[in-house]
């Protein structure tokens, strides 16, 4: 019975966690070039990036050529802006807000060298 309670508590904690999405960039440090993207789960995107660096695999096909030539150490993950999902917000509404945020960042970075 104790295991079921623990499992139920873990499920409740999972449901109640804060969901943080937003806009991030993968920066080519050597070239000062950015790949701008957005995610409903910034932590997950950062974890995928860290895993890619550890395994030598590239996280995005747009970066592949530079990643192969320079190596993964020349790339960094940067959170540009975070957005917390509202309690009553649907997944679709949250994604739409993140997409708008990404468009705003694309405008801000219009003079930058982007992938």
C-alpha positions, 0 to 999 in steps of 0.5 A: 500500500505504501508504494501506491501512495508514493506513486500517487504522490509522485503523480500529483507532484508531476501534475503540479510542477511549473511548466516553463517554456520559452525561446532559446538559442544555440550559439556558435561561439566561434562565429557568433551565429545563432540558431533561434528556437522555441520550446514548451519545455526549456529544461528538456531542450537544454537536456537534449543539447547537453546530451548531444554535446556529450555524445557528439551528435548534432541537435539540429540539421542546420548546425550540422556542417559547423558542428562537424567542422568545429566540434560541439565545444564551440556551441552553447545553449542560451535561454533568451526568455522564459514563459511559465504556462498558466494554470488554466492555459491549454497546451495549444494556447501555451504553444501559441504564446511561445510562437509569438515570443519567438517571432518577437525575438526574430525581429529583435535579432534581425541584424544578427547572423542566424542559421 
